[in-house]
């Protein structure tokens, strides 16, 4: 057995014992304050929450969130491509052009369907 393996095992076991002990000690020794102000719901600066927790939201909100994620992921894929453009050469340029055209086709489809119209 190598020394690194023994050391990593000892660190893992030590952390597996110490972390729960510290968490239990925090609960047992930490200060407690139960008051009406602490138990009141608080949401983004609004003192009293309006509405019910099970109220229905429009599908447009979910659709907009999914569209944001899709185009945000596009940016995540474009950054490493831009960094290594010289290494990829013409093939990388063509590949990214196809990728952007595919996403542009999706955006045009979304616009024609009227997904972003909030009427």
N, C-alpha and C positions, 0 to 999 in steps of 0.2 A: 504494500500500500504506500502511495506517495504521501509526502507531507502536506501537499496542497489539498488532497482529498480528505485527510484527517482534519485539517484546519477548517475547511469549508463545512464538514459535517458537524464539528464542534460549534461553529458559529451558528449554523442552522438550529441545532438543538438548544443552544443558549438563547437564541431569539424566540424560539417556540416556547420556552419556559418564562422568560423575562417579560415579554409583551403581555400575556394574560395576567401576570401578577401585577404589573403596573396599572393595567386597566381596572382590575378589581380594587386595588388600593385607591385609585382615583375616585371610584364610586363610594368606597367606604369612608375615606378621609376628607373628601372634597366638600366644600360648603354647599348647602342646599337652601334655596329660597323659593318657597311657593307663595305666590301672591296672585291677586286677580289680574294685575297688569301683565304678569309673566304668562299666565294661562290664556290670555285673550289672543284670538287669531290676528296675525299681522301679515299683510301681503303687500309688498312694494309701496309702503308708505300709506296705504289705505287702512284706516283704523278698523272699520267695519266692512267686512267682505259682503258685496252685493251679489245676490243670486244663489243658486244651489250648486253643489259640487257635481251633480249629475246632469247639468244643463247641456243641451246639444249645441255644438259648434257647426258652422257652415263648412261644407266640404272644401270650399275655396281656401280656407286657412291651411288645411292639410296639403292640398294640391300645391299651394304656393311654397310651403315648406319643402316638399319633395323636389319641386323645380329648383329651389335654391340649392339644395344638396347636390343635385345633378350638375348644375353649372359651377358649384363650388369645387366639386371633385374634378371638373375639367381644369380648373386653375391648379389644383394639386398635381395633375398629370403634366401640365404645361411647364411648371417650374423646373423639374429635373431635365426636361427636354431642352429648355433654353440654356441651362447651365452646360450641358454636354453637346451642344449643337455642332461644334467643330469636330468632335470625335465621331458623331453619327454621320456627318456628311449629307450628301444628297438624299440618300435613302431615308434618313431621319426626317429631313424636311418634307419629303413626299408623304411619309407615314403620318406626320403631324398635320399636314394639309388635309389628308383624308379624314383624320379624326375630327378636325375642326369643321370640315364640311358636313360630316355626319351629325355633329351637334347643331350646326346651323340649320340643317334640314329639320331636326327635331324642334328647334326654336320657331322656324317658319310654320311648322305644323301646329304648334301650340298657339301661335298668334292667329292662324286662320280658324282654329277651333274656338277662339274667343275666351281662352282660359283666363287670361289676365284682365278681362273686362269685368268690373265689379258692379254691374247693374243688377 
